[in-house]
Amino acid sequence: MEQPGTGARSAGVKVIDPTTDGRRLKGERRKQELIEATIRVVAREGVAGVSHRAVAREAGQPATAAAYYFKSIDDLLTAALTRCMEQDAARMRALAARTDASPAGLRELAELMCAVVTRPDHLLAEYELYLLAARRPELRSPTQDWLAAVGEFGARYTGDPVRLRLLAGAMDGLLMQALLTDRPPTADDYEAVLRRILL
């Protein structure tokens, strides 16, 4: 039997209450589900379609859940924009880390761009949120991170700032144009543009 003043508590070791920890994990999971639901609502109905109730319904959660975790619609939209840009930036940085500045790296980026356009709903939501950040400077930090990641990839091939800006503009423009056509560009199409800019 533990004597007073001995044991984990008196030794300064933090005792984790599994009930509290489980609730925290469940809450975090619900928040992530709400963010993903927000992206789906934006893809389907645009930014104007986002409400606490619509997002909660999309996530299959109680009507009050979105308002509990996100106090305002701005908070929901910021979380959704951040999620999209973080995922895109992480993919670009992973690609930059493994490329050796060879044409093979450009082919891999071209194939990544093709994969993105096969999910037009998700891409449409990203650009809806991207344009929202254009109107609202406080939302621009995640988009700047995405552009920085594109620059990191391009810097493997060139130090020319003009070519790096061309790369970022071309990628955004090509992906947006893919939403406006019934025949999305192929990896060969994307690779041809990337080669012209970076090689």
C-alpha positions, 0 to 999 in steps of 0.5 A: 500500500502506498504511503502518504507522500510517496508514489507517482503524484509526490514524485512529480509524475503526471498521472493521466486520466484516461477518461479525460484523454479519451474525451480530448481525442474524441473532440479532436476527431470531431473537429477534424470531421467538421473541417473536412465537412466544411471543405465538402460544403464549399465544394458543393455550394461555395463559401456562401453555403457554409453555416454551422448547421450545414457543416454539422449536418454534412459531418453527421454530427449534432446541429450544435457541434460546429458552433461548439468547436468553431465560434464563428463561420470565419473560424470554420473557413480559416480551419478549412483553408489552413487544412487544404494549404497545409496538405498541399504544401506538405506534398510539395515539400516532400516532393522537393526533398526527394527530387535531384533537380532532374527531369524525373522530378518534373515528371513526378510533379506533373503526375501529382498535378494530374492526381489533384485534378482527378478530385475536382470537387476538392480542387474547387473548394481549395480555389473558393477558399483561396479566393476568399483569402484574396479578399481577406488579408488575415487568411493569407498565411496558409496560402503564403505557405503553399507558395513558399513550398512551390518555391522550395521545389522550384529552387531545386532547379533554378535560383532565378526569381522570375522563373520561380514566380512563373512556376507558381503562377503556371501551377495555379493557372493550370490547375484552375483551368483544369476545372473549366474543361471536360478534358483535363490536361495530361501529365505530358501536358503539365510536364511540357510546361514545367520543363519550359519553365525550369529546365 
